[in-house]
Amino acid sequence: MYEKIVKLCKEKGINIYNLESTLGYANGTIRKWKKNTPRVDKLKAVADFFGVTVDYLITDERHE
């Protein structure tokens, strides 16, 4: 999941820090998702930001 978010950030020309700031998350919040499961509302906000589904972030499928 974290790797997909990094990829989406690169495609959009931003970094994880910018994404966290835009979404109002504390610095390091998304990086913690490498090892911890995020709350659904936070994951949904990331999916909405990139125009993808939560399923895309947590699986190999892309539903648009």
MODELLER restraints for C-alpha pairs under 7 A, 6 or more apart:
rsr = mdl.restraints
at = mdl.atoms
rsr.add(forms.Gaussian(group=physical.xy_distance, feature=features.Distance(at['CA:1:A'], at['CA:57:A']), mean=5.30, stdev=0.5))
rsr.add(forms.Gaussian(group=physical.xy_distance, feature=features.Distance(at['CA:1:A'], at['CA:58:A']), mean=5.36, stdev=0.5))
rsr.add(forms.Gaussian(group=physical.xy_distance, feature=features.Distance(at['CA:2:A'], at['CA:33:A']), mean=6.20, stdev=0.5))
rsr.add(forms.Gaussian(group=physical.xy_distance, feature=features.Distance(at['CA:2:A'], at['CA:34:A']), mean=5.64, stdev=0.5))
rsr.add(forms.Gaussian(group=physical.xy_distance, feature=features.Distance(at['CA:4:A'], at['CA:57:A']), mean=6.36, stdev=0.5))
rsr.add(forms.Gaussian(group=physical.xy_distance, feature=features.Distance(at['CA:6:A'], at['CA:16:A']), mean=6.76, stdev=0.5))
rsr.add(forms.Gaussian(group=physical.xy_distance, feature=features.Distance(at['CA:9:A'], at['CA:15:A']), mean=5.57, stdev=0.5))
rsr.add(forms.Gaussian(group=physical.xy_distance, feature=features.Distance(at['CA:9:A'], at['CA:16:A']), mean=6.77, stdev=0.5))
rsr.add(forms.Gaussian(group=physical.xy_distance, feature=features.Distance(at['CA:17:A'], at['CA:27:A']), mean=6.50, stdev=0.5))
rsr.add(forms.Gaussian(group=physical.xy_distance, feature=features.Distance(at['CA:20:A'], at['CA:26:A']), mean=6.54, stdev=0.5))
rsr.add(forms.Gaussian(group=physical.xy_distance, feature=features.Distance(at['CA:20:A'], at['CA:27:A']), mean=6.44, stdev=0.5))
rsr.add(forms.Gaussian(group=physical.xy_distance, feature=features.Distance(at['CA:43:A'], at['CA:54:A']), mean=6.73, stdev=0.5))
rsr.add(forms.Gaussian(group=physical.xy_distance, feature=features.Distance(at['CA:44:A'], at['CA:54:A']), mean=5.94, stdev=0.5))
rsr.add(forms.Gaussian(group=physical.xy_distance, feature=features.Distance(at['CA:47:A'], at['CA:53:A']), mean=5.41, stdev=0.5))
rsr.add(forms.Gaussian(group=physical.xy_distance, feature=features.Distance(at['CA:47:A'], at['CA:54:A']), mean=5.58, stdev=0.5))
rsr.add(forms.Gaussian(group=physical.xy_distance, feature=features.Distance(at['CA:52:A'], at['CA:63:A']), mean=6.74, stdev=0.5))
rsr.add(forms.Gaussian(group=physical.xy_distance, feature=features.Distance(at['CA:52:A'], at['CA:64:A']), mean=6.01, stdev=0.5))
rsr.add(forms.Gaussian(group=physical.xy_distance, feature=features.Distance(at['CA:53:A'], at['CA:63:A']), mean=6.15, stdev=0.5))
rsr.add(forms.Gaussian(group=physical.xy_distance, feature=features.Distance(at['CA:53:A'], at['CA:64:A']), mean=6.96, stdev=0.5))
rsr.add(forms.Gaussian(group=physical.xy_distance, feature=features.Distance(at['CA:55:A'], at['CA:61:A']), mean=6.94, stdev=0.5))
rsr.add(forms.Gaussian(group=physical.xy_distance, feature=features.Distance(at['CA:56:A'], at['CA:62:A']), mean=4.76, stdev=0.5))
rsr.add(forms.Gaussian(group=physical.xy_distance, feature=features.Distance(at['CA:56:A'], at['CA:63:A']), mean=6.48, stdev=0.5))
